[in-house]
Structure formats: C-alpha cells, structure tokens
Amino acid sequence: MADTDISFSSGDVTLHGSLRVPAAGDGDVPAVLLLAGSGPTDRNGDSALLPGPIGTLRHLADVLERNGFASLRYDKLGSGVTGLGPYDVSDVADLGFSTFIDAATDGLRFLAGQPGVDAERLYVVGHSEGALIALSLAHAGAPVAGIALLEPLAVRLLDLLTAQIDAQLDAVVDAGQLPIQVADELRLALADAVESLRADGTLSDTLPEPLRNAGLVSANAKALAEEDALDPRMLAAQLDGALPVLTSVSAKDIQVRVEDVDALDSALVHTSLTSLRLHRANHVLKDIGDQQSTGADYIADLPFSDEFTRGFEAWLAKL
C-alpha cells in the first residue's frame, strides 16, 4: 500500500510524515504512531549523519500493514522535509526535549482523527530514543492501548553517555592512542559537565573538544537536561498495570546494553510485558549474522531481523 503524505502542527512547527491506513473488512483498524531515534532521524529511520538509507521505521510500517494496523511516521524537528521549521540554528538552544514529546502527542491526536482508524486502539512504537518518548506519553496518560520499546534508551541519558564515553576512552588508551592522563582529564571534565547539566541545565563553552564532538555543547544543554531528567525505569514503574508493553534488545546492539533493558523489564514487571531477546540483530534491527556490529552495518544492504519481526508480529497478534 502506498504512503499518503500528510502534515500536522505542533506549536509553531508543521511536521511532515507518511500515513498508511489498510482497508478494513469490518470497521476501523488499530493504528500505531512510530517514533524515530535520536539525532536528525527521519520518518523512515534514515539519518542525515549517515551516507545511506537505514529504513527501520519504513520496515516497521510494512510489518504493521501486513498485520492490519494503520501507521503514522513523521520527520521530527531537525530532519527530513520538516527540517527546522520556523526556526534557525541560533534558536536551537531554546528548544528542549519537551518539543519532541509535544510533537508525538500531537501526532497521536492527528492519527486518532484519521478516517478508518479506531481511536480506541492506538499504540506507540518507539525505537531507541523514541522509546523514551513512548514511555513519556504512556506515563502522562495519553490514550494509548499499548507501547513497544525497541532497542530502547533504558537508563538516564547522561548515565548512558558517560558509559559510552568511558568505554571509548578505555579502548583508545588500551590501543596506545591516548595517554591515560589525558583520558582521566576527559573523564573529570565529563563528570563536571553532567553535574552542571543536572544542577542547572547549563554547559560550559570551554569543554574539551572530544566532549563537544559528543554533543556536549551549550546549544544542546536544555534538551540534554530535559531528556536526562526522564528516568525510563521510574516512568516504567508507574505505568498502568494492564498496559501491553513490548521490549526488545539484541546482544549485538552496540548502543544499548542487554543488562540495562533487563533492569527496565524489572520495572515493567507489573504490566502485560513481552520481552524479546535477539541474537543476530544490530541496533537498527538488521540481521548481521555472526559478525560484530560496528555502526557501518546500519546502512549496509542487509535484511531486517526475522527473529525481531516474528516476535513483533506475535505481540501484535495478541493486541
């Protein structure tokens, strides 16, 4: 089925996206709002930072269509046709993470009003950072009948960022590419940056270049602080106990740790929880077989994971 190009408003921004509504034999169909991961990631799951297509969200839309679900996916602010909307680069510092939550809320409302959609059976499927937005919507009482958290951000953002930078520093020190004293200075500067963000939502403009390259710049400070304030496990623990929830994580994912999603699952144990544990999929749900993920495989011409798709379809069949 072909996508229909749509647009909807959220505050001052017009967001552009793609809607699919399969023909219903009897009555309206359930529908899913699809939420992309971090950075300039568009409605298809493609990133402006990478030189080729990824297609994760387009794949999810295909799977949903085969199983009788409508779907809406959109170019969030900073990506695709939406771009920066009415803003310019100098305005970015004034935009917090709540901008993305508000857009998802408005997207869900738009989806509920589409002909052929059953507004009583709305679901949210978030990939990576999008899973945190899905959790936030459900926690805030949005009219969702279930959520799926795919390769989710499962710890506070700055804790994950610290763990990732620590691992990178360990690797370059072990390879003899960076003196341990320099690595220790970077760790100390990182700890100070995290403390500053959590104390008053600010960042120094004099952070070392490697930290600024990791996104720790004053223009991102508000968004980083707002996102970090959302603890996925605390949000999860407060969800309605009857809510159907799916989580997935792969042993091959280099961005999300299995043990972190295990801990998220522990916070979700009171819900109607389904957990998928994958063994051959990378972070963007492509099957990489026995090889290790490097990130370059995100844009490789690889099939999407059958083990994920089968588990996802089984969960959809129970909704």
Number of C-alpha atoms within 10 A of each C-alpha: 10 9 13 12 12 14 16 16 13 16 9 9 18 20 24 22 23 19 20 21 24 22 15 14 8 6 10 19 21 25 31 29 27 28 32 27 25 15 14 19 24 28 25 24 26 26 22 15 9 14 10 14 15 23 21 21 26 17 16 21 25 16 17 22 18 13 15 18 26 28 27 26 27 31 25 30 23 18 21 21 17 20 19 18 15 10 14 9 9 8 11 17 14 11 15 17 17 15 16 18 18 15 22 25 20 17 23 24 17 16 23 21 11 14 11 17 23 18 21 14 18 25 26 28 25 27 27 22 21 26 27 28 31 29 25 22 21 23 16 12 10 14 18 21 20 21 24 28 27 26 29 28 27 26 22 17 21 21 11 18 18 15 12 15 17 16 12 13 21 15 13 14 16 12 10 10 10 14 13 15 10 12 17 13 12 20 17 12 16 21 13 15 22 22 15 16 23 16 10 11 18 21 22 15 12 11 18 14 13 11 17 14 10 10 14 24 20 20 19 19 25 22 22 24 23 16 19 20 14 18 17 23 20 15 19 24 18 15 20 15 14 12 17 19 26 23 24 23 28 23 17 24 22 15 19 22 19 20 12 17 26 17 14 22 23 14 18 25 15 16 19 14 20 18 18 18 18 21 18 22 26 29 24 25 30 23 24 20 14 10 11 15 19 11 15 10 18 23 17 13 11 14 11 19 19 15 16 23 15 12 18 22 14 13 18 17 10 7 11
